[in-house]
Amino acid sequence: MRKRSVGINAFLNVLRSIVALIVPLITYPYVSRVLGAENLGKVNYVYSIISYFILISGLGISTYGIREGARVRDDNQKVTQLISECFSIAVIMTMLSYLVMILMIFFFPSISDYKTLFLIEGALVLFDTIGIEWVNTVFEDYLYITIRTIVVHIISILAIFVFIHERTDYYVYACITVGTTGLVSILNWFHCRKRCKLKFCVTNNTKSHIKPILVFFANKLAVSLYVNSDVTMIGFLIGDFNVGLYSVSVKVYTIVKSMIAAMYTVTIPRLASKTGNNDKEGFKNLFSKLSSFMTLAVFPAMMGLCMLAPNMILLLFGEEYAEAGNSLRILAIGIIFAIYGGIVSTVYNVTKGLEKNSLIATILAAAINISLNVVLIPTFKEVGAAITTVIAELVTFLYCFLRDEEIRKTIDWKELRSNFLHAVIGCIEICVIVLLFKKYINSNLIYVCTCILTSVCVYAVTLISVKNEFAIILIDKMKNH
């Protein structure tokens, strides 16, 4: 299999994430204003429940499939068998998920009020199964993923502005969201069949996948509990309006976090391959570089989001959502723990076969998160939910990082400290820029855009001035091209 460099894959994945960032910036302000916080809250509330069924149907297949597939991807027969067996397990679980969903809708009165939305958004469970997105990651096919993302998002933007005009159009909004996912899944289905002859099969070997898949599933379930329980519990304890407020702050937080995480997720197949080939030195070098590079990215991103949170909420969603700025500011702090937690739990533990450590950490974090939600949400509403999310991210990171001594030995601490210092300088620069421009710029749009662009440029110049290793490498590559 022809391999692109990790740098190119990272660029493509970040580009895809940037597109995913731009689309909500274009559509979500329009949707949130047209539909209103209450109707938008209804759609997000149902999705928070549907996400559990997506989780059940998918088990831990995607993460397991990426790790095992990366190890055998050069053997067409083995990788085809692996993908087919994992897909077959997903099909069986999808049927079970729909059965449970139907029973739940009919036996829980509070949920049955949302039957139409469940009928629409319930299709996401099927699309998640037939989409087999993880196969593209196994083969590091980020060029296809990026092109597909751009095309589908353009279609989504057009559909939203053409068909959504009234507050009652929240059903239409749900249909467009589901339809976009369905289009992605269909495209994936046909694209993946070019890589392997996918078929439904249940063999004796299929059973060997169950145990590790269940470990990954338990981990994903615990993550989902503390991610989605916030929205679900706000809906139960407070109301749809506060769900809408929290949803917009989480939307911005998730976009920024996902864009940064895109830089490290591309290394998972490569690191899994190095583990499979027993290339310890190669693994250590790549993982250490990854940790240092992410340090350069995550701290300035956190500071920028924290400083500009209220302005970004007003700019993107309007006065109705102004209160969401407080919860976004708190969530911004959680980006640091979420990214470092992802590096140790998703990248290191998964590629090293230590997913049980991640599972324990996530269960602990979920238990703390849900317990604190019960206490904080009734009093502090969406701000309380944001606080519990940050605590949960911190717990996950600390447990995984302290649990295995080899993680700490894998990191080049001298290199990490140097990059951390450069990141701190960047944070100080961002604070000065944001506070300085606030005195002279009245337009919120111009203020936010100017702060972001100036901060990026000043930070880039700073990294070049201090001869940061990654900045020098990037300049050299640009010169060579």
C-alpha positions in Angstrom: 0.0 0.0 0.0 1.3 3.4 -1.0 1.8 5.6 2.1 1.5 9.3 2.3 3.7 11.0 5.0 2.1 11.6 8.4 2.5 15.3 7.7 0.4 15.2 4.5 -2.2 13.0 6.2 -2.3 15.5 9.1 -2.7 18.4 6.7 -5.6 16.6 4.9 -7.3 15.7 8.2 -6.9 19.2 9.5 -8.3 20.6 6.2 -11.3 18.3 6.6 -11.8 19.6 10.1 -11.5 23.2 9.0 -14.2 22.5 6.5 -16.3 21.0 9.3 -15.5 24.1 11.3 -16.5 26.6 8.5 -19.9 24.9 7.7 -21.3 25.3 11.2 -20.0 28.8 11.3 -22.1 29.4 8.2 -25.2 27.4 9.0 -25.5 27.1 12.8 -26.0 30.9 13.4 -28.8 30.9 10.8 -30.4 27.7 12.1 -30.2 28.8 15.8 -31.8 32.1 15.0 -34.6 30.7 12.7 -35.5 27.6 14.9 -34.9 29.3 18.3 -33.3 27.7 21.3 -36.3 25.6 22.3 -36.8 23.9 18.9 -33.1 23.4 18.4 -33.0 21.9 21.9 -35.6 19.3 20.8 -33.5 18.2 17.9 -30.4 18.0 20.0 -32.2 16.3 22.9 -33.4 13.4 20.6 -29.9 13.1 19.0 -28.4 12.8 22.5 -30.6 9.7 23.0 -30.1 8.3 19.4 -26.3 8.6 20.0 -26.6 5.8 22.6 -28.1 3.5 20.0 -25.4 4.4 17.5 -23.0 3.5 20.2 -24.7 0.1 20.8 -24.8 -0.8 17.1 -21.2 0.2 16.5 -19.8 -1.3 19.8 -16.1 -0.7 19.8 -15.7 -1.9 16.2 -14.3 1.3 14.7 -11.3 1.6 17.1 -10.6 -2.1 17.1 -10.9 -2.3 13.4 -8.5 0.5 12.8 -5.9 -1.0 15.1 -6.1 -4.6 13.8 -6.7 -3.5 10.2 -3.5 -1.3 10.3 -1.5 -4.4 11.3 -2.7 -6.6 8.4 -3.6 -4.0 5.7 -0.8 -5.2 3.4 -2.4 -8.7 3.3 -5.6 -8.3 1.2 -7.1 -11.6 2.3 -6.6 -11.0 6.0 -7.8 -7.4 5.9 -10.9 -8.3 3.9 -11.8 -11.1 6.3 -11.3 -8.8 9.3 -13.4 -6.0 7.8 -16.2 -8.4 6.8 -16.4 -10.1 10.2 -16.4 -6.7 12.0 -19.1 -5.4 9.7 -21.2 -8.5 10.3 -21.1 -8.0 14.0 -22.2 -4.4 13.5 -25.2 -5.5 11.3 -26.4 -7.8 14.1 -26.1 -5.1 16.7 -27.9 -2.6 14.5 -31.0 -4.8 14.4 -30.9 -5.3 18.2 -30.5 -1.5 18.6 -33.7 -0.8 16.6 -35.6 -3.3 18.6 -34.7 -1.7 21.9 -35.4 1.8 20.4 -38.9 0.8 19.3 -39.7 -0.6 22.7 -38.4 2.5 24.5 -40.5 4.9 22.4 -43.7 3.0 23.2 -43.1 2.5 26.9 -41.7 5.8 28.0 -44.3 8.6 27.7 -41.9 11.5 28.1 -39.9 10.2 25.1 -43.0 9.2 23.0 -43.7 13.0 22.6 -40.7 13.1 20.2 -41.8 10.2 18.0 -41.4 12.1 14.7 -37.9 13.2 15.6 -37.0 9.7 16.6 -38.4 8.4 13.3 -36.2 10.8 11.4 -33.0 10.8 13.5 -33.3 7.0 14.1 -32.0 6.5 10.5 -28.6 7.6 11.8 -28.1 4.2 13.4 -28.3 2.4 10.1 -26.2 5.0 8.3 -23.4 4.7 10.9 -23.3 0.9 10.3 -23.2 0.9 6.5 -20.9 3.9 6.3 -17.9 1.9 7.8 -15.9 5.1 8.0 -13.1 3.4 9.9 -12.1 1.4 6.8 -10.9 4.6 5.2 -8.7 5.3 8.3 -7.2 1.8 8.1 -5.9 2.5 4.6 -5.1 6.2 5.5 -7.3 7.3 2.7 -7.5 10.9 3.9 -7.6 12.4 0.4 -10.9 10.7 -0.3 -12.3 11.6 3.1 -11.4 15.3 2.6 -12.8 15.6 -0.9 -16.0 13.8 0.2 -16.4 16.0 3.2 -16.1 19.2 1.2 -18.7 18.0 -1.5 -21.2 16.8 1.1 -20.9 19.9 3.2 -21.6 22.1 0.2 -24.8 20.2 -0.4 -25.7 20.5 3.2 -25.2 24.3 3.3 -27.4 24.7 0.2 -30.2 22.5 1.6 -30.3 24.4 4.9 -30.6 27.9 3.3 -33.1 26.7 0.7 -35.5 24.7 3.0 -35.3 26.2 6.5 -37.2 29.5 7.0 -39.6 29.0 9.9 -39.4 28.0 13.6 -41.5 24.9 12.8 -38.8 23.8 10.3 -36.9 21.9 12.9 -38.2 18.6 11.4 -36.7 19.7 8.1 -33.4 20.5 9.8 -33.3 17.0 11.3 -34.0 15.5 7.8 -31.2 17.5 6.2 -28.8 16.5 9.0 -29.7 12.8 8.6 -29.7 13.0 4.8 -26.2 14.4 4.8 -25.0 11.5 7.0 -26.8 9.1 4.7 -25.1 10.5 1.6 -21.7 10.1 3.3 -22.5 6.5 4.3 -23.6 5.5 0.8 -20.5 7.1 -0.8 -18.3 5.3 1.8 -20.0 2.0 1.1 -19.1 2.0 -2.6 -15.7 3.4 -2.0 -14.8 0.8 0.6 -15.8 -2.0 -1.8 -13.0 -0.9 -4.1 -10.6 -1.8 -1.3 -12.1 -5.1 -0.3 -14.9 -7.5 -1.2 -17.2 -6.7 1.8 -19.7 -9.5 2.7 -21.8 -10.6 5.6 -20.2 -13.6 7.3 -20.3 -15.1 10.8 -17.5 -17.7 11.3 -15.8 -19.3 14.2 -13.1 -16.6 13.9 -15.7 -13.9 14.4 -15.9 -14.8 18.0 -12.3 -13.9 18.6 -13.1 -10.3 17.9 -15.9 -10.1 20.5 -13.9 -9.7 23.7 -11.6 -6.8 22.6 -14.5 -5.1 20.8 -16.5 -5.2 24.0 -13.6 -3.5 25.9 -13.6 -0.7 23.3 -17.4 -0.6 23.5 -17.4 -0.2 27.3 -14.9 2.6 26.9 -17.0 4.4 24.2 -20.1 3.9 26.3 -18.5 5.5 29.3 -17.3 8.4 27.2 -20.8 8.8 25.7 -22.4 8.8 29.1 -20.4 11.7 30.3 -20.5 13.6 27.0 -24.3 13.1 26.3 -25.5 12.9 29.9 -24.9 16.6 30.1 -27.5 17.4 27.4 -29.8 14.6 28.5 -29.8 15.7 32.2 -30.2 19.4 31.3 -33.3 18.4 29.3 -34.7 16.4 32.1 -33.8 18.7 35.0 -34.1 22.2 33.5 -35.6 22.4 30.0 -35.2 22.7 26.2 -34.1 26.3 26.3 -31.0 25.5 28.5 -30.3 22.5 26.3 -30.2 25.0 23.4 -27.8 27.2 25.3 -25.5 24.4 26.2 -25.6 22.9 22.7 -24.2 26.0 21.1 -21.3 26.2 23.5 -20.6 22.5 23.1 -20.8 23.0 19.3 -18.0 25.6 19.3 -16.0 23.6 21.9 -16.3 20.4 19.9 -15.3 22.0 16.6 -12.1 23.5 18.0 -11.3 20.3 19.9 -11.9 18.1 16.8 -9.8 20.4 14.6 -6.8 20.0 17.0 -7.5 16.2 17.6 -7.4 15.7 13.8 -3.6 16.3 14.0 -3.1 13.3 16.3 -5.7 10.8 15.0 -3.9 10.4 11.7 -0.9 8.8 13.7 -3.0 5.9 15.1 -2.7 3.6 12.0 1.0 4.4 11.6 1.8 3.8 15.3 -0.3 0.6 15.3 1.7 -0.6 12.3 5.0 0.2 14.2 3.7 -1.7 17.2 2.8 -4.7 15.0 6.3 -4.6 13.4 8.0 -4.2 16.8 9.6 -0.9 15.8 10.0 0.5 19.3 12.4 3.3 18.3 10.2 4.4 15.5 7.1 4.4 17.8 8.9 6.4 20.5 10.2 9.0 18.1 6.8 9.6 16.4 4.8 9.6 19.7 7.3 12.0 21.4 7.1 14.4 18.4 3.4 14.2 18.5 3.2 15.1 22.1 5.5 18.1 21.6 3.6 19.3 18.5 0.2 19.1 20.2 1.5 21.2 23.1 2.3 24.0 20.6 -1.3 23.8 19.3 -3.5 23.2 22.3 -2.5 26.0 24.7 -2.9 28.9 22.3 -6.2 27.4 21.1 -7.4 27.2 24.6 -6.4 30.8 25.4 -7.9 32.2 22.3 -11.3 30.4 22.8 -11.4 31.4 26.5 -10.7 35.1 25.8 -13.1 35.3 22.8 -15.9 33.0 24.0 -18.6 35.6 24.7 -17.9 37.5 21.5 -17.9 34.3 19.4 -21.3 33.3 20.9 -22.8 36.7 20.1 -21.3 36.6 16.6 -22.4 33.1 15.7 -25.7 32.7 17.5 -27.1 36.1 18.5 -28.3 37.7 21.7 -30.7 34.9 22.5 -27.7 32.7 23.2 -25.6 35.3 25.0 -25.6 33.3 28.3 -23.8 30.4 26.6 -20.6 32.4 26.7 -20.0 31.5 30.3 -20.2 27.7 29.7 -18.0 28.0 26.6 -15.3 29.8 28.6 -15.2 26.9 31.1 -15.3 24.3 28.3 -12.3 26.0 26.7 -10.1 25.1 29.6 -11.2 21.4 29.1 -9.6 21.4 25.7 -6.1 21.0 27.2 -7.1 17.9 29.2 -9.2 16.5 26.3 -6.3 16.7 23.9 -3.7 15.3 26.2 -6.2 12.7 27.4 -6.8 11.7 23.7 -3.0 11.4 23.1 -2.5 9.0 26.1 -5.9 7.1 26.0 -6.7 7.0 22.3 -3.3 7.1 20.6 -0.9 5.4 23.1 -3.2 2.9 24.9 -5.0 1.7 21.8 -1.9 1.2 19.7 -0.1 -0.5 22.6 -3.1 -2.8 23.4 -3.7 -1.1 26.8 -7.3 -0.2 26.1 -8.3 -1.6 29.5 -6.5 1.3 31.2 -8.5 3.7 29.1 -11.7 1.9 30.0 -11.0 2.2 33.8 -10.2 5.9 33.4 -13.3 6.6 31.4 -15.6 4.7 33.7 -14.1 6.7 36.6 -14.6 9.9 34.7 -18.2 9.1 33.7 -19.1 8.2 37.3 -17.7 11.5 38.6 -19.3 13.4 35.8 -22.8 12.0 36.2 -22.6 12.3 40.0 -21.6 16.0 39.8 -24.2 16.7 37.1 -26.9 15.7 39.6 -25.5 18.2 42.1 -24.4 21.1 39.9 -27.0 21.2 37.0 -30.0 22.1 39.2 -28.1 25.1 40.6 -25.7 26.2 37.9 -27.6 24.8 34.8 -25.4 24.6 31.7 -22.4 26.2 33.5 -22.5 23.3 36.0 -22.5 20.8 33.1 -19.5 22.5 31.6 -17.6 22.3 34.9 -18.3 18.5 35.2 -17.1 18.0 31.6 -13.8 19.7 32.4 -13.3 17.6 35.5 -14.1 14.4 33.6 -11.5 15.2 30.9 -8.9 15.9 33.6 -9.6 12.6 35.4 -9.3 10.6 32.2 -5.9 12.2 31.4 -4.4 11.9 34.8 -5.4 8.3 35.3 -4.0 7.1 31.9 -0.9 9.2 32.2 0.0 8.1 35.7 -1.1 4.5 35.3 1.6 3.4 32.9 5.2 4.3 33.4 6.2 3.6 29.8 4.2 6.5 28.6 6.4 8.9 30.5 9.5 7.1 29.3 8.4 7.5 25.7 8.3 11.3 25.8 11.3 13.5 25.2 10.8 15.8 28.2 13.4 18.3 27.2 11.8 18.8 23.8 8.3 19.0 25.4 9.4 21.7 27.9 10.9 23.8 25.1 7.7 23.6 23.1 5.6 24.3 26.2 7.6 27.5 26.8 7.0 28.6 23.3 3.2 27.9 23.7 3.1 30.0 26.9 4.7 32.9 25.0 2.0 32.4 22.4 -0.7 32.5 25.1 0.6 35.8 26.5 0.7 37.3 23.1 -3.0 36.3 22.5 -4.1 37.9 25.8 -2.3 41.1 24.9 -3.8 41.2 21.4 -7.4 40.5 22.5 -7.3 43.1 25.3 -5.6 45.7 23.1 -7.9 45.4 20.2 -11.0 45.5 22.5 -10.2 49.2 23.2 -10.1 50.2 19.5 -12.6 47.9 17.6 -16.3 48.3 18.1 -17.6 45.8 15.5 -17.8 42.4 17.0 -17.3 40.6 13.6 -14.1 42.7 12.8 -12.9 42.3 16.4 -13.1 38.5 16.5 -11.6 38.1 13.0 -8.8 40.6 13.6 -7.9 39.0 16.9 -7.8 35.5 15.4 -5.8 36.4 12.3 -3.4 38.7 14.2 -2.8 36.0 16.9 -2.0 33.3 14.4 0.4 35.5 12.5 2.2 36.8 15.6 2.4 33.3 17.0 3.9 32.0 13.7 6.5 34.7 13.6 7.4 34.0 17.3 7.9 30.3 16.6 10.1 31.1 13.6 12.1 33.7 15.7 12.8 31.3 18.5 13.8 28.7 15.8 11.1 26.2 17.0 11.9 22.8 15.5 8.5 22.3 13.9 8.4 25.7 12.4 11.8 25.2 10.8 10.8 21.8 9.5 7.7 23.3 7.9 9.7 26.1 6.3 12.2 23.7 4.9 9.4 21.5 3.4 7.8 24.6 1.8 11.2 25.6 0.3 11.7 22.1 -1.1 8.3 22.2 -2.8 
